[in-house]
Amino acid sequence: MPLHGDIHHGNVLDAGARGWIAIDPKGLLGERTFDFVNILRNPDAATALARKRFDRQVEVLVDAAALDRTRLLKWTLAFAGLSAAWHLADDEAADLDLAVAGFAAAALRRFLGRESGQTSVDFVATNNKRRKPCVASYFPAKRAVEIMTFPIPRQDRAKWCLK
């Protein structure tokens, strides 16, 4: 499915008579749920870091867009982990992304870990940027998230994958 790839509050504009328009698309192909992740990381740190707001936004997105909660949370954790890895690789602060990843991990623990008894949730996120992709593992019993970056062949960087 075609995706915008960078949909967030700053990229959706009121064009008057034309209605709302989305600008600066990245032209990705992938799972529809991915395009909703940035809503949970924006419009600013103060808003995104309000825990109750995060939980409420997850509920709103799941209901309004008919999304699978677990898929949304996995994509959020994967993308926040990937974004944090990018920031850290560039010697920049990653506090926002690490906090959002923590919120998503906690929500996964509530919705997935307790219900299924799984010992880990593993998924991979890669993209077509020059930066390294990541593999994230969430361990409900330890309440821990492990994020690892790794090099990937250039020809595979255009793929997004979540397992």
C-alpha positions in Angstrom: 0.0 0.0 0.0 1.4 3.5 -0.8 2.2 5.5 2.4 3.0 9.1 3.0 5.9 8.1 5.2 6.2 11.3 7.2 2.7 12.3 8.2 2.6 14.5 11.2 1.1 17.8 12.4 3.6 19.9 10.5 2.9 18.1 7.2 -0.8 18.5 7.2 -2.0 21.9 6.1 -5.4 23.7 5.9 -5.5 24.7 2.2 -8.8 26.7 2.6 -11.2 25.8 -0.2 -9.0 22.8 -1.2 -9.4 21.3 2.2 -6.6 19.6 4.2 -3.5 18.6 2.3 -0.5 16.5 3.2 2.9 17.8 2.1 6.4 16.3 2.0 5.5 12.7 1.2 8.3 10.1 1.4 6.6 7.7 -1.0 7.0 4.5 0.9 5.2 1.2 0.4 4.2 -0.7 3.4 1.6 -1.5 6.0 -1.1 1.2 6.5 -0.6 1.2 10.3 2.9 2.6 9.9 1.6 6.0 8.8 -0.1 6.5 12.1 3.0 6.2 14.3 4.1 9.8 14.0 0.8 11.0 15.5 2.0 9.4 18.7 5.4 11.2 18.6 4.1 14.7 17.7 3.3 17.6 17.7 5.9 18.4 20.3 7.8 16.8 23.1 5.5 18.1 25.9 2.5 16.7 24.2 4.1 13.4 23.1 5.5 12.8 26.6 2.2 13.0 28.4 1.6 9.3 29.2 -2.1 9.5 29.5 -2.3 11.3 26.2 -0.3 8.5 24.6 -2.6 5.8 25.9 -5.7 7.9 24.8 -4.3 8.5 21.3 -3.7 4.8 20.9 -7.3 4.1 21.7 -8.5 6.9 19.4 -6.4 5.6 16.5 -7.4 2.0 17.1 -11.1 2.9 17.1 -11.2 5.7 14.5 -8.9 4.1 11.9 -9.8 0.5 12.6 -6.2 -0.4 13.5 -4.9 -3.5 15.2 -3.6 -2.2 18.6 -0.7 -4.7 18.8 0.5 -3.8 15.3 0.3 -0.1 16.1 2.3 -0.5 19.3 4.9 -2.7 17.6 5.3 -0.1 14.8 5.5 2.7 17.3 8.2 0.9 19.3 10.1 -0.1 16.2 10.1 3.4 14.6 10.8 5.2 17.9 13.7 2.8 18.5 15.0 3.4 15.0 14.6 7.1 15.3 16.5 7.0 18.7 19.3 5.0 17.1 19.6 7.7 14.3 19.7 10.5 16.8 22.3 8.7 19.0 24.4 7.9 16.0 24.4 11.6 15.1 25.4 12.5 18.8 21.9 14.0 19.3 19.5 13.6 22.2 17.0 10.8 21.8 14.9 11.4 24.9 11.6 11.8 23.0 12.0 8.7 21.0 13.2 6.6 23.9 10.3 7.8 26.0 7.8 7.0 23.3 9.4 3.6 22.8 9.0 3.1 26.6 5.3 4.0 26.4 4.8 1.6 23.5 6.7 -1.2 25.3 4.6 -0.7 28.4 1.4 -0.8 26.4 2.6 -4.0 24.6 3.2 -5.5 28.0 -0.3 -4.8 29.0 -2.0 -5.9 25.8 0.3 -8.6 24.6 2.6 -9.9 27.3 0.1 -10.6 30.0 -2.5 -12.1 27.6 -0.3 -14.4 25.6 2.4 -15.2 28.1 5.0 -14.5 25.4 8.6 -14.2 26.7 9.6 -11.8 23.9 8.3 -9.7 21.1 10.8 -9.4 18.2 10.5 -7.2 15.2 12.7 -5.4 12.7 12.4 -2.0 11.1 14.4 -0.9 8.2 14.0 2.0 5.8 15.6 3.6 2.8 17.5 6.3 4.6 21.3 6.2 4.9 21.1 5.4 8.5 21.2 2.0 10.1 18.0 -0.1 10.6 17.2 -1.7 13.9 16.0 -4.8 15.5 13.9 -4.3 18.7 13.2 -7.0 21.2 10.7 -6.4 24.0 10.8 -8.8 27.0 7.6 -8.5 29.0 8.9 -10.5 32.0 11.9 -8.2 32.4 10.0 -5.1 31.2 13.0 -4.4 29.0 13.5 -3.2 25.5 16.6 -4.0 23.6 17.3 -2.1 20.4 20.2 -3.1 18.2 21.3 -1.4 14.9 23.0 -3.2 12.2 24.3 -2.6 8.6 22.0 -3.8 5.8 22.8 -4.0 2.1 21.9 -0.9 0.1 19.5 -2.8 -2.2 17.4 -3.9 0.9 17.1 -0.4 2.5 13.9 0.5 0.6 12.0 -2.2 2.4 9.9 -1.8 5.6 9.3 -5.0 7.5 7.7 -5.7 10.8 7.5 -9.2 12.2 
